[in-house]
Amino acid sequence: MVTLRINGDEMSLDDVDPTTPLLWVLRDHLGLTGTKFGCGMGQCGSCTIHLDGRATRCCVLPIRDIDGMSVTTIEGLSEDDDHPLQEAWVEAGVPQCGYCQVGQLMSAAALLADNDEPSDDDIDRAMSGNLCRCGTYTRIRSAIHAAARAMR
Amino acid sequence: MTTTSIDPAPQGVMNVSRRGFLGGLVGAGSFVLGASWPLASARAASVNEAFAPNVFLAIAPSGVVTIIAHRSEMGTGIRTSLPMVVADELGALWERVTIEQAPGDRSFGSQNTDGSRSIRRFYDVMRVAGASARNMLERAAAARWNVAHTECTTRGHEVVHESTNRTLPFGDLVADAIALDPPAAEDLRYRTRSELNYVGKGVPITDGQDIVTGRATFGIDATLPGMKYASIERPPVLGGTVRAYDATATLAVPGVERVIELSSSTAPHAFKPLGGLAVIGTSTWATLRGRQALEVEWDDGANASYSSETYDAALLASAQAGGRVVRDEGDVDAAFADATRTVEANYELPLLSHAPMEPPCALARVTDDLCEVWAPTQNPQTAQDMLAGEFGLSRDQVVVHVTLLGGGFGRKSKADFVVEAARLAREVGAPVKVTWTREDDVRHDYYHAVSALSMKAALNGDDDVTALRMSTAFPSISTTFDPTARHGSDGELGQGFSDVPFAVPNIRVENGEARGHVRIGWLRSVANIYHAFGVSTFVDELAAARGRDPFEHWLSMLGTDRDLALGDFYSNYGEPLERYPYDIKRLRAVGQLAADRAEWGRDLPRGRGLGFAAHRSFLASVAVVAEVDVTQDGQLTIPRIDMAVDCGLAVHPDRVRSQMEGAAVFGAGVALAGEITAKDGRIEQSNFHDYKIPRIYEAPQDVRVHLVESGELPGGVGEPGVPPIAPAICNAVFAATGKRIRRLPLARHDLSWS
C-alpha cells in the first residue's frame, strides 16, 4: 500500500494499482483534474507537480516509487488562489487555451522558490520542459519576472 | 476613425422571456432576448421558418446579465470577446456579466469555430442584441419617469436620464422589459466608438482565473458517475482492418473489463471513427496497460503503399507539370519565350500534425432516446448530426456539451473522437470516456497537407519581371471526403496562391494532381502555410537575383495601390470582394510598418540577418520581419519577430496581440522542425520527442506586435499571423548565411557557415 501526502493531506492509496503513474491517481482516483495529460512520456510538462518541492513530471512516475513523499498540485499551490504567479499570469493575460498553464505555473513556482531574481536564461532553463502549443512563451517569461518582483 | 457600420439593417430580434429558452441557464423571471442572423438574406430565410435566435442575452431581476457564448473557446478568447461586444452595447458592467456556453444547436447559427470568422460573422449580431436590449430597458425606464425614451441612455448597469440625473438599475426594470416588444431596426441606435468602454480596449478573459487555479474544465476533465474509461488501438494504416487479435493478456490486466472491436472506417473517411480495438476499463491506466498487452494482426489495405520518400518526389514532379490552370493573365508562354533570363525554384513542405496540448477526447452517455456527450469540439453541430444518424435519434435527442478546448488548430472540428465515445457508451451500457494518447494523436491526425510548389519568373532585357508561372500540388482536403479528388479546391488554391498580389503583366497559376493516403484536414491557416512559403521565399530569391533589397523589391512588386481584381475562381474566404476587397494599399502599409518598427536595413554582424514576408489571409494582412542568429556551427535562434497587423477593427486588441504572438511560435514550429512522414502507410512520428514543437528557448524570444489602428470591418485574427512567419525566418537565414531554404523544416539543413 502506498501512502502519499497530497496538498498537505495524508492519503492511503490501498485500492490503486501501484504501477499507476501519479498523474492518473490524481486525475482518475482523487478527482484532482487540474494536473493535465499531454504526452505520457515526460516530454511536455502538462503534468508538472511538486514532489518534495521539486518540479516533477508525474505522467511517468509510478506511485510505488514515491511512497511516503509529499506532492503539491495546482489545487494546493496557494491558499486563496493568490500565489504571485497566479496573479501575474492573470495580470499579463498569459493563458490562451489554458491547458498547459497549470504545468507552466508549477514549474515557475519551483523556480521562484529557489531563485527570487531569475534571468531570462534561468527562466528558459527552468521552463524548457513545458510545451505550449498556443505559443504563450513571451508572456510566461514576463509574468515570471513580474511575480519575482512581487515576491521580493 | 470611422465606426464600423451595421450592414444591412438588423432583423429578427425577439423578446423570448416567456418562451422557456435557455432552460436552466438563467433564473425564472429573467428578461431574455434572442437575435437572429442580421446579415445575409439567404441565411435569414431559414430563420423565418421558425424563430431560431442565435444569440441569447438574459437579465435577471438581480441585475446579473447572462450572455450565451455559442462559439468554441480554444484559446482565441472568443468566449470573452463576443459577449463583451453585447455587454458594451448594452451598457452592462463586465463584473456583473456571466457567460454560459451553448450546447450544439442550430438555433445559435453556425457554431463551426474555424476559418477565423467568429468576430467577422458575429460582431454585428452581438451589437444588435446589445443595442436592442438597451433600447427596451431605456423604454421601460422612460415609462416610469414619463419622459421620452430617446432622452435616456445606459451606463454602468443602469438606465440614466441625463437631464434630471435619475437612474434605475437594470435589475429593477426586468419585469417591465419582459412586456415590451423589441425595437424596430430603424429605432436602434449604436454606440459610437467614443461611447464604447470595452470594444477596442478589451477585458480580462473570462476563464483566466479558472485556468490558473486548475478549475477550468476541458474535455479531458469531464466525468460522470459510473463512467468507464476507453483507450483504442486504431489501424496503423488508414482503412486497415483487424485480421486477428488476442486479448487474453489484456483481459488479465487488473481493471480491464472488456475489449470491443470497432468496425474500420472506409473511404471516404470524412469525420468517421477509424475503428480498431477498444480496451474498456475502470481507470485510464488500466486501459493503457491493457492496450500494451494486446496482440493484433492488421490487414493494412491499399494505403500500405504510401511512403513519403516516393510520394514526395512524385508530388514535386506533379507541381512542375502543373495541369489545371486556375488563373491565366496575359501570355505567359510568350513572355518566357522572349525572356532575357529566368529565375526558377521549387519548394517542398511536409505533412504536419496539429498536436493540441489536449489530445482528442470525449465523454458520452447513451440511452434509447438520449445521447449526451461532453467534448472539446470546434463544431458541435456536426457531432450532433453524426450522433443522430448513428443512433437514429432526432437532433433534440442529442445533446453536445461544449467544454473548453485544450487547443484546437482545426483538429477538433472533426467529430471522429466524439462518435467513438458514443459508440462505446452505447455498447457498454455505461458512460464512457475516450482519451487519445499523444501517440494516437500524432499517428491518426487529419494532417496538414504535404506540398510542392514550382515557381518561375521571366525577366526582360531591363531586368523587369514580365511573367510568373506558379504551380502548386498537394493532396486536397477534398480527398478526405471524396477519394477520387485529385485537385485542390478553389478555397485552398485561393489561400495565398491564385490571389498572388504582384503587378506582373503575365501570370499563370496552375495546380498539379495529388492523391490522398492519410486523412487530410485543415490546420491553422491551412493552404496559406505552403503558399505563403513558396511565394514569399521566391520573391526574396527574385530580389537576390536582381540585386535588390528584399523589402524594397517586394514593395515594387506590389505595383500601384488598387483593389486586386480577381475572377470567379477566388472565394475570398466566403466574403464578397466589394465588402472585403483585396486592398494593395493596406498590404503595403503593413509591410512598411513592419519594416519601420523592425528598423529594416540595420547593420548586423555575420550570422545574423533580417528576413521579410507579408501575406493577406482570412481578410487580414500581416507583415513580418524576422531576425535570426545562426552560429558558425549552425545553431539557429530567433531573437526577435516584428509583426505588423491590419485586421480591421481590433475588437479585443490584447487577444489580437496574443493570437499574433502565438502565431509567431506556431509558424516558427513550421519552420524549425515540424515534419510528419509515412512509411508503408504508417506515420513514423509518435510523440513530442520526434514531432517537435518549439520550446521556450527555441521560440522567437521577443515578439513585437504592431496593430494598425483601423475602423474597417473586422477580419480574421486566429490564423493570419501564421503564414508569413516561416518564410520570414528562412529569408532571414539566407540574409545571415547565404543558405537558401527550399525545403522545410530547417532541422533537415546544415546551417553552419565559415
Interface residues (C-beta under 8 A of the other chain):
Chain A: D17 T19 T20 P21 W24 R27 D28 H29 G31 L32 T33 G34 T35 K36 F37 G38 C39 G40 M41 Q43 C44 S46 T73 I74 E75 D81 L85 Q86 W89 V90 G93 P95 Q96 C97 G98 Y99 C100 Q101 V102 L105 D120 I123 D124 R125 M127 S128 G129 N130 L131 C132 R133 C134 G135 T136 Y137 T138 R139 I140 R141
Chain B: E73 M74 G75 T76 G77 P204 I205 D207 G208 Q209 D210 I211 V212 T213 G214 R215 A216 T217 F218 I220 D221 T223 Y229 P254 G255 S283 T284 W285 A286 L288 R289 A355 P356 M357 E358 P359 L404 L405 G406 G407 G408 F409 T435 T437 R438 E439 D654 S658 Q659 E661 G662 A663 A664 V665 F666 N687 F688 H689 I693 P694 R695 I696 Y697 A699 P700 Q701 D702 V703
